[in-house]
Amino acid sequence: MHLDPALPGIVAALLAVLLVGLILHRLKQPHVVAYLVTGIILGPHVIGLFSDQQLIERLGAMGVVLLLFFIGMEVSPRKLVASWRIAVVGTTIQILLSVLCVWLLGKWLDWPLSRSILLGFVISLSSTAVVLKIMQESGELETETGQNVLGVLLMQDMAIIPMLIIIGLMSGDVPDSRHMILQIIGGISMIALLAWLMLKETVHLPLAKWLKGDHEMQIFAALIVCFGLSLLTGLFGLSTALGAFVAGMLIGAARETQWVHNSLEPFRVIFVALFFVSIGMLVDIGFIKQHWQQILLLVLAVVITNTFLNAIIIRLLGDSWPDSLYSGALLSQIGEFSFVLAAVGLQAKLITNYGYQLTVAVIVISLMLSPAWILLARQLFYPKQKV
């Protein structure tokens, strides 16, 4: 019988995820860290088990879509709108101040303005996948702090669109007017759908009764809802993860929704794992060994700056100091969408390959340190949620 050449690699990858996950679980580390470590081990810079990293990245991107879909099912539109001041005003101020901080550093290091703006954008984005997973597991998503942080994360995700336009302008790439019009139409449509969900107490899905007893078709129906709306937002030039989140809210507003969660949970676990494994594969261990002091200094600077910058902004917008400091810790890491900005910046020659490798290393290490930093902040500033 012919042996598929991909089968040994798949078995080795699954075994690596299992072993690393069990070891780190004993050390009380979340699964996200295990996935990142596994990606580093399996990646081209260690044992080089997988060469088609682009395929892994695509599968991993589907994991983010499914994660946002599940989060959307647990979010109340009315609670989300109630925290709009922190989401809109706070995120805008935070992005501007992040760019300002990097610009001041760039003046000292004689960087061009375009590079300072790009790196300011990179550090201003937090990890939606990591933070929401942590809050979900600790039961904090429905709290006021959880809703505030969720609003900020969603605004950051939406801010990627103007960020990419600005980066394109700095590289001399003038955005197409048709593309911008599509983005505006898509944005208005998403706002209208959210407003409708806010006004409607319950939503009835057209095929819910027919699907109730058919478990196989339930899986396909759930995937159509999730990826269908993601496709629509993607066609409008918006984030596919944003479409998945709104789709989750739509399903959450329906009456018969438990079947969706049960049907898609295994898919979510697998694809989220693939996403973080793919990020781990980007890390060059040799580069980190050579520049570890600089990388460690930058990681500490970014985590501390993001923590207190976000905490001060949220405090000024009316939250208490303990809640604000904990929210700042939740938003302290650099997010997964920053990889997209860094890659676009490298392609536009706003940063060198050295700068790109440095950025990737800082992002990954900040993601790996984030759970421990959040746990420490929870114990120090948020005693009512101690675990």
C-alpha positions in Angstrom: 0.0 0.0 0.0 1.3 3.5 -0.9 2.2 5.6 2.1 1.3 9.3 1.9 4.6 11.2 2.4 2.7 13.8 4.5 1.5 11.3 7.0 4.8 11.0 9.1 4.9 14.7 9.4 1.3 15.0 10.5 1.8 12.2 13.2 5.1 13.9 14.4 3.3 17.3 14.6 0.4 15.9 16.6 2.8 14.1 18.9 4.8 17.3 19.4 1.7 19.3 20.2 0.5 16.7 22.7 3.9 16.3 24.5 4.7 20.0 24.7 1.1 20.8 25.7 1.2 18.2 28.5 4.6 19.4 29.8 3.6 23.1 29.8 0.2 22.3 31.3 2.0 20.8 34.3 3.9 24.1 34.5 0.5 25.9 34.5 1.1 27.5 31.1 -1.9 27.9 28.7 -2.2 25.9 25.5 -1.3 29.0 23.4 2.2 28.9 24.7 2.5 25.2 23.9 1.4 25.9 20.3 4.0 28.6 19.9 6.8 26.4 21.3 5.7 23.5 19.1 5.9 25.8 16.0 9.4 26.9 16.9 10.5 23.3 17.3 8.9 22.1 14.1 9.8 25.2 12.1 12.5 25.6 9.5 15.0 27.1 11.9 15.1 24.0 14.3 14.2 20.6 12.9 12.5 21.9 9.7 9.7 19.3 9.6 7.4 21.4 7.4 8.4 23.4 4.4 5.0 24.6 3.2 4.6 27.2 5.9 2.2 29.2 3.7 -0.3 26.4 3.9 0.0 26.3 7.7 -0.5 30.1 7.9 -3.7 29.8 5.8 -5.1 27.1 7.9 -4.2 29.0 11.0 -6.0 32.1 9.7 -9.1 30.0 9.6 -8.6 29.3 13.3 -8.7 33.0 14.1 -12.0 33.3 12.2 -13.5 30.4 14.2 -12.2 31.8 17.5 -13.9 35.2 16.8 -17.1 33.4 15.7 -17.3 31.6 19.1 -16.5 34.8 21.0 -19.3 36.6 19.1 -21.8 34.0 20.2 -21.1 34.9 23.9 -21.2 38.7 23.5 -24.2 40.8 24.2 -24.5 43.6 21.6 -26.0 46.0 24.1 -23.2 45.5 26.6 -20.6 46.0 23.8 -22.2 49.3 22.7 -22.4 50.4 26.4 -18.6 50.5 26.5 -18.2 52.5 23.2 -16.2 55.4 24.8 -13.4 53.2 25.9 -13.5 51.2 22.7 -13.5 54.2 20.3 -11.9 57.0 22.1 -9.5 54.9 24.2 -8.2 52.9 21.2 -7.7 56.0 19.0 -5.7 57.7 21.8 -3.7 54.5 22.4 -2.7 54.1 18.8 -1.7 57.8 18.5 0.4 57.6 21.7 2.0 54.4 20.6 3.1 56.1 17.3 4.3 59.1 19.3 6.5 56.9 21.6 8.1 55.1 18.6 8.5 58.5 16.8 10.5 59.8 19.8 12.6 56.7 19.8 13.1 57.0 16.0 14.2 60.6 16.4 17.0 59.4 18.7 18.0 56.6 16.4 17.6 58.7 13.3 14.8 56.6 11.7 12.7 57.9 8.8 9.2 58.9 9.8 7.6 56.1 7.8 9.4 53.5 9.8 8.4 55.1 13.1 4.8 55.1 12.0 4.9 51.5 10.9 6.4 50.2 14.1 4.0 52.4 16.2 1.2 50.7 14.4 2.8 47.3 15.1 3.1 47.7 18.9 -0.4 49.3 19.2 -2.2 46.1 18.3 -2.9 43.5 21.0 -3.6 39.8 20.5 -7.4 39.2 20.1 -6.9 35.5 20.0 -4.7 35.3 23.2 -6.7 37.8 25.3 -10.1 36.5 24.5 -9.1 32.9 25.1 -7.7 33.9 28.5 -10.8 35.8 29.4 -13.0 33.0 28.2 -11.3 30.4 30.3 -11.4 32.6 33.4 -15.0 33.6 32.9 -14.1 37.3 32.7 -15.6 38.0 29.3 -19.0 39.0 30.6 -17.6 41.3 33.3 -17.4 45.1 32.7 -13.6 44.9 32.4 -14.0 42.0 29.9 -16.4 44.0 27.7 -14.1 47.1 27.8 -11.2 45.0 26.7 -13.2 43.3 24.0 -14.3 46.6 22.6 -10.7 47.8 22.4 -9.6 44.6 20.7 -12.3 44.9 18.1 -11.5 48.5 17.4 -7.9 47.6 17.0 -8.8 44.9 14.5 -10.9 47.4 12.5 -8.0 50.0 12.7 -5.9 47.6 10.6 -7.7 48.9 7.5 -6.6 52.5 7.7 -3.2 51.4 8.9 -2.7 49.4 5.8 -3.9 52.4 3.7 -1.4 54.7 5.4 1.5 52.2 5.0 0.6 51.9 1.3 0.6 55.7 1.0 4.0 55.9 2.7 5.4 53.3 0.2 4.0 55.3 -2.8 1.1 52.9 -3.3 -2.0 55.1 -3.8 -5.2 53.2 -2.8 -7.8 52.5 -5.4 -10.9 54.7 -5.0 -13.2 51.7 -5.8 -11.6 49.7 -3.0 -12.1 52.5 -0.5 -15.7 52.9 -1.5 -16.2 49.1 -0.9 -14.7 49.4 2.5 -17.0 52.3 3.5 -20.1 50.4 2.2 -18.9 47.2 4.1 -18.3 49.2 7.3 -21.7 50.8 7.2 -23.3 47.4 6.5 -21.6 45.9 9.5 -22.7 48.8 11.8 -26.3 48.5 10.5 -26.3 44.7 11.2 -24.9 45.3 14.7 -27.6 48.0 15.3 -30.3 45.5 14.1 -29.0 42.8 16.5 -29.1 45.3 19.3 -32.7 46.2 18.7 -33.9 42.6 18.2 -34.2 40.5 21.3 -34.2 37.2 19.4 -33.5 36.1 15.9 -35.0 33.1 14.1 -32.7 31.3 11.6 -34.6 30.1 8.5 -33.3 26.5 8.5 -33.0 26.0 12.3 -36.0 23.7 12.6 -34.9 21.5 9.7 -31.3 21.2 11.0 -32.3 20.4 14.6 -32.1 16.7 14.2 -29.4 16.4 11.5 -26.0 16.6 13.1 -24.0 16.3 9.9 -25.8 19.1 8.1 -25.5 21.2 11.3 -21.7 21.3 10.8 -22.1 22.6 7.2 -24.7 25.1 8.2 -22.6 26.5 11.0 -19.5 26.7 8.7 -21.6 28.5 6.1 -22.8 31.1 8.6 -19.2 31.6 10.0 -17.2 31.7 6.8 -20.0 33.1 4.6 -20.1 36.4 6.5 -16.3 36.3 6.8 -16.2 36.1 3.0 -18.5 39.0 2.6 -16.5 41.3 4.9 -13.3 40.1 3.1 -14.9 41.0 -0.3 -15.6 44.5 1.1 -12.0 44.9 2.1 -12.7 44.5 5.8 -11.2 42.0 8.3 -12.5 38.4 7.8 -12.3 38.0 11.6 -14.7 40.9 12.0 -17.2 39.2 9.8 -16.9 36.0 11.8 -17.4 37.9 15.0 -20.6 39.5 13.7 -21.7 36.1 12.5 -21.2 34.7 16.0 -23.4 37.5 17.4 -26.1 36.7 14.9 -26.1 33.0 15.9 -25.9 34.0 19.5 -29.1 36.0 19.1 -31.0 33.0 17.7 -32.9 30.6 20.0 -31.5 27.2 18.9 -27.8 27.8 19.0 -26.3 25.2 21.2 -25.9 22.8 18.2 -23.5 25.4 16.6 -21.1 25.4 19.5 -21.1 21.6 19.9 -20.6 21.0 16.1 -17.7 23.5 15.6 -15.7 23.2 18.9 -13.3 20.5 17.5 -12.7 22.7 14.4 -11.9 25.7 16.5 -9.4 23.8 18.7 -7.5 22.4 15.6 -7.4 25.6 13.6 -6.5 27.9 16.5 -3.6 25.5 17.3 -2.5 25.7 13.6 -2.5 29.5 13.7 -0.2 29.7 16.7 2.0 26.9 15.4 2.4 28.8 12.2 3.5 31.9 14.1 6.0 29.9 16.0 7.5 28.7 12.7 8.4 32.3 11.8 10.9 32.5 14.7 14.6 32.2 13.9 16.3 30.8 17.0 19.7 31.7 15.7 18.7 35.3 15.3 17.3 35.4 18.9 20.5 33.9 20.2 22.6 36.5 18.4 20.4 39.4 19.5 18.8 38.2 22.7 19.7 41.2 24.8 18.2 43.7 22.4 15.1 41.5 21.9 14.6 41.1 25.7 15.0 44.8 26.3 12.4 45.6 23.5 9.9 43.0 24.8 10.1 44.4 28.4 9.8 48.0 27.0 6.8 47.1 24.9 4.9 45.1 27.6 5.4 47.7 30.3 4.6 50.6 28.0 1.5 49.0 26.7 0.3 48.0 30.1 0.6 51.4 31.7 -0.4 53.4 28.6 -3.6 51.4 28.2 -4.2 51.6 32.0 -3.9 55.3 32.2 -6.2 55.8 29.2 -8.9 53.5 30.5 -8.6 55.1 34.0 -9.1 58.6 32.5 -12.2 57.3 30.7 -13.8 56.4 34.0 -12.7 52.9 35.1 -11.2 52.3 38.5 -7.4 51.9 38.9 -7.4 48.2 39.7 -9.6 47.4 36.7 -7.6 49.8 34.5 -4.3 48.2 35.4 -5.6 44.7 34.8 -7.1 45.8 31.5 -3.7 47.3 30.6 -2.0 44.0 31.4 -4.5 42.1 29.2 -3.6 44.5 26.3 0.1 44.5 26.9 1.3 42.0 24.3 1.7 42.6 20.5 -1.0 41.0 18.5 -1.1 38.5 15.7 -2.3 41.0 13.1 1.0 42.9 13.7 2.6 40.2 11.7 0.6 41.3 8.7 1.7 45.0 9.2 5.4 43.9 9.6 5.2 41.8 6.4 3.6 44.6 4.4 6.3 47.0 5.8 9.0 44.7 4.7 7.5 44.4 1.3 7.3 48.2 1.0 10.9 48.5 2.2 9.9 50.5 5.2 11.9 48.1 7.4 14.9 45.9 6.5 15.0 42.1 6.8 16.9 42.6 10.1 14.1 44.8 11.4 11.5 42.3 10.3 13.2 39.4 12.1 13.6 41.6 15.2 9.9 42.5 15.1 8.8 38.9 14.7 10.9 37.8 17.6 9.6 40.6 19.8 5.9 39.8 18.9 6.3 36.0 19.6 8.1 36.4 22.9 5.6 39.0 24.0 2.8 36.6 23.2 4.6 33.8 25.1 5.2 36.0 28.2 1.7 37.5 28.1 -0.2 34.8 30.0 2.2 34.9 33.0 2.1 38.7 33.0 -1.7 38.7 32.9 -1.9 36.2 35.8 0.5 38.3 37.9 -1.6 41.4 37.2 -4.8 39.6 38.0 -3.4 38.6 41.4 -2.0 42.1 42.1 -4.8 44.4 40.7 -7.9 42.2 40.3 -8.2 40.1 43.5 -11.9 39.4 42.9 -10.9 37.3 39.9 -8.0 35.4 41.6 -7.6 31.8 40.4 
